[in-house]
Every structure is written in C-alpha cells, then in structure tokens.
Amino acid sequence: MPHKRKPKSSPARLRKQRKINKRPEEVAKTKRHIKMRRKLGIYGKGGPDISTHKDGTMSKESPKKNRARRGKKSGSGMKAPVVRSKRGRPKGSKNKKK
C-alpha cells in the first residue's frame, strides 16, 4: 500500500522493512510476542497490544498508548532521552540566553 504523499517511496520502505524483519533478533521478538498473546488468549482476535518494558517484562496495553509512545515522526519504539547541557537547555537548541 503506497503512502498518500509519496507513493514512490513505499516500495523502498517495504524492501527495507522486509530486510529488518528477517533479522534473528526481530524474529525472536515476534515469536515472544506471539507466544505471550497465545498464553493470554488474545492471539488472532485483535484487542490489546503486548508491550515490552525496559526490564524485559511484558504486559497488555492499549494499542493507542503503545504505538503513540514513539511519537509522531519517530521510527523507533521508545522516545530518545533529551540530552541537556550544563545550563539546562537541550543540546543544539537555538534559543540561547543573551
């Protein structure tokens, strides 16, 4: 399914995603999630997502919260921490004190 704004970019994105999904760590992650969904009795029925926490535990979570965590434009699963300078402003910010 092509993007609405950039239909030519879709095949390249899909090729890249297929390559990523074949990685051993991604295959293992998918297997863990499927196993947990079967255990909870929600596999193949829609419903909540299985969210993996930083400590490695998994829990049910609404898809809206789980998928919104990455932000609007980010492609990663978790938001990157903001690195602050000694003065308390994010590094690289343009709003310098005068």
Protein Blocks (a to p, Z undefined) as FASTA:
>chain_A
ZZfklmmlmmmmmmmmmmmmmpmklmmmmmmmmmmmmmnopgongpadddddfkopacdd
dfklmmmmnojklcbfbdcdddddfkopaehiabdcZZ
